[in-house]
Amino acid sequence: MSDRYVDYMTRLEGEVHRLNEQFEIFTENIGYILHPSITSVLLPAPSTPHIADIGTGTGIFLVRLHQTYPSAVLDGFDISSTLYPPPESLPPNVTLAIRDVKQPFPEEMHGKYDVVHLRLLVTAMLPEEWEPTVRNVSTLLKPGGFLQWEECDFTTCSHLRGGVSSRVETARSMANAFINALRERFEYGWNTLPGHMEAAGLTSVITDMLSSDRVPSTRERLTTITMSLAFRWARMMTERKAPGSMSADEVNRLEKEAYDDIKSGCYIRYNIYVICGRKPL
């Protein structure tokens, strides 16, 4: 299994806090965990829903979903278990396992799930991998099951000033460097998933688009979390002695300046896309 996530990201312990907080901020701005078109079908159903989270990371999606669906079967899969919490800390209906989303799932998993969910896999995806991955995860759906996938358009990310005297220059510069390094990956997914879902035979494909700062009170936290990504990447490039990488001292200096920008009122904005499709009955 090839873990492309670690090309630019890390699976260190500190990632657990960042990913969990990022999940909470994103969910607050999106306004739901599962799209209303999905919950309107699930909630009246008398049977226990089977829900899978692919690229589950820390399992936070399933832990939160347990609060709404305490009797559901909640299965999480990721290419690495490094960020998984201890099994004894999970709700009894949550199970985490290792699985590569880009490889065919075993036949016994086909047609098993009412909902398959994925969020922010973009850093782990090459342009040519999106379509076969959508086809692959679609095999997990029961007839009438839903696929929900959230991605972001980071290519049009803006750093804005919240006050007259807010500074944005360093935060904007570092974020742009990070985005440009991953531009080949960031240019896909958010805009190609609807077509890939239709090509995989899913119907009623819808896209819900919203601003990352729809809830203004989340702006500082989201900007801080996103900026931490840029500096994790910068430090990784420094450690690998990548061409054009900065010295450790320079990274430290710019990090202080960038967080000073955020404290002065600089905040980030980009579009979040929630794409849903349904397997025909």
Disulfide bonds with the S-S distance in Angstrom:
none
